[in-house]
Amino acid sequence: MRVARRSESERGRPGGPRAGRASARQGLTLVEIMVVLAIVGLIAIAMAPAIGGIFGARLVASCNKLSGMVRYAYNLSTLRGKVHRVVIDREEGS
C-alpha cells in the first residue's frame, strides 16, 4: 500500500504560493481610497443646504418665541400699568 504525500502548497500552509497572493490583496489601493473620498465629498456637498435649513428653521422658531414673550410682556404692562420684564435664562432653557 502506498501513501501519497501532499506538498506544502497543496495543504495551504504559510509559506506556500497561496500565502503571498492572499496577503497582497488585503489592503486598498490609492485609487480606491480616492474614489471613496470623492463620493463622500459629493454626498456632503449635497447635504449641506439641507442641514443649514434645519438650523435656520430652529433660529426662526426661537426668534418667534422671543418675539411672542416680549409682545406678551408689553401687553401686560399696558393693561396693568406696571413694569414687566422678560428674563432669558440660558441654563434653565427658558
N, C-alpha and C positions, 0 to 999 in steps of 0.2 A: 504494500500500500504506500502510495506516495502523497505527501502533503505539499501543497503549493503555498509558497510564501508570497505575501504582497509587499511591494516596496513602500517606502515612507510616503511617497506622493499619492499612492493609491489609498492609503489609510487616512490621509488628511492630517497628518501630524505637522506641528510647526516646523518650519524649515523647508518644507516641500514647495513645489512650484505654485500651489494654490494660495499659500500664505502671503506671498508677495503681491499677488493681484488683489486680494481682499483688503489688505491694509492700504494700498494705494488709492482705493476708491472710497475711503471712509470720510474724507473731507469735502469741502465745497470749493469750487473754482472761483476765481475773482469775477468772472463774467456772471456766474450765478448770483453771487452776492450783490453785484451792481444792479442786476435785473430786479431783485427783491427790493433793494433800496429805492429804485425808481418807482416801482409800484406803490410802495408805502408812501413815498413823497406825493404821488398823484392823488392818492386817497386823502392824505392830509390837506392838500390844497383844495380838494373838492368839499371837504367837511368844514373848512374854516368859516365860510359865511354862515353856515347853519349854527355853529357854536356861538358866533358873535351875535346872532339873532336871539339866542336864548338869553344871553347876558343882557342884551338891550331890552328885552321884554321884562326881565326882572327889575331893571333900573326904572323903566316907565311905571311899573306897578308900585314900586317903592315911592316914587315921586307923587303918584296919585294918592297913595295912602297918607303921605305927609301933608299934601295939599288939603285933603279932607279934614285932617286933625286941626290944621290952622284955621280953616273955614269954620269948623265947629266951635273952636275957642273964641273966634271973633263974634259968632252969632250969640254965644252965651254972654259974652262981655256986653254986647249992645242990648240984649234983653234984660239982663240983671243990673246993668250999670256998675259992674265990678270988674276988676282986672283978673284975667285968666291967662295962664301960661301953658305952653306946650313944652314938655320936658322929653328929651330924647336920651334914653339910657341904653348905650351900646352893649353893656354887659348883660342886661336883662333881655335885650332884644325887642324893646318897645320904645 
